[in-house]
Amino acid sequence: MFYGVWDNYWRVYRISSEVAIQIALRRVPGRVIKVELDYENGRLVYEIDIRTQTGIYEVHVDAITGRVLKVEREDNWD
């Protein structure tokens, strides 16, 4: 029961994946290939993988504030 309360809280107070994708694409233009919602370092974060002409980037977007937390280039994609 306790987890259900928190699950509803996160659904109500977080940005949608569509909004997170638009935020990430403003930072790294390209084609979205994967979106995950994860709990990382005490915060809910969207991890969005974007393919560009120069490689694949993972953009972390805070699911509550919409702030871009980090952008990393992925080196381990085939």
C-alpha positions in Angstrom: 0.0 0.0 0.0 2.8 2.4 0.9 4.4 2.0 -2.6 1.1 2.7 -4.3 1.0 6.1 -2.5 4.5 7.0 -3.8 3.8 5.7 -7.2 0.8 8.0 -7.6 2.8 10.9 -6.2 5.4 10.4 -8.9 2.8 10.1 -11.6 1.1 13.3 -10.6 4.2 15.5 -10.0 6.6 14.5 -12.7 6.9 15.8 -16.2 5.7 13.4 -19.0 8.2 11.5 -21.1 7.1 13.5 -24.2 8.1 16.8 -22.4 11.4 15.2 -21.3 12.2 14.1 -24.8 11.6 17.6 -26.2 13.9 19.1 -23.5 16.6 16.5 -24.4 16.3 17.2 -28.1 16.8 20.9 -27.5 20.1 20.0 -25.9 21.1 17.2 -28.4 19.3 17.3 -31.7 18.9 13.8 -33.3 16.7 10.7 -33.2 15.5 9.3 -29.9 16.3 5.6 -29.7 15.5 4.9 -26.0 13.8 6.5 -23.0 13.9 5.1 -19.4 12.6 6.5 -16.2 15.0 5.7 -13.4 15.6 6.6 -9.7 19.2 7.9 -9.5 21.0 9.6 -6.6 17.8 10.3 -4.7 15.9 11.8 -7.7 13.6 10.6 -10.5 15.4 10.9 -13.8 14.6 10.3 -17.5 17.5 8.8 -19.4 17.1 9.5 -23.0 19.4 8.0 -25.7 19.7 10.1 -28.8 21.5 9.1 -32.0 23.2 11.9 -33.9 25.6 12.0 -36.9 28.5 12.0 -34.4 27.4 9.2 -32.1 24.9 8.3 -29.4 24.3 10.6 -26.4 22.5 9.9 -23.1 20.7 12.9 -21.8 19.6 12.9 -18.1 16.5 15.0 -17.4 15.2 15.6 -13.9 11.6 14.2 -14.0 10.3 16.8 -11.5 12.0 20.0 -12.7 12.7 19.3 -16.3 16.3 20.4 -15.8 19.0 18.7 -17.9 21.3 17.1 -15.3 24.0 15.6 -17.6 24.8 14.7 -21.2 27.2 11.8 -21.9 28.5 10.4 -25.1 28.0 6.6 -25.2 31.0 4.7 -26.5 29.7 1.2 -26.1 27.0 1.1 -28.8 27.3 -1.2 -31.8 
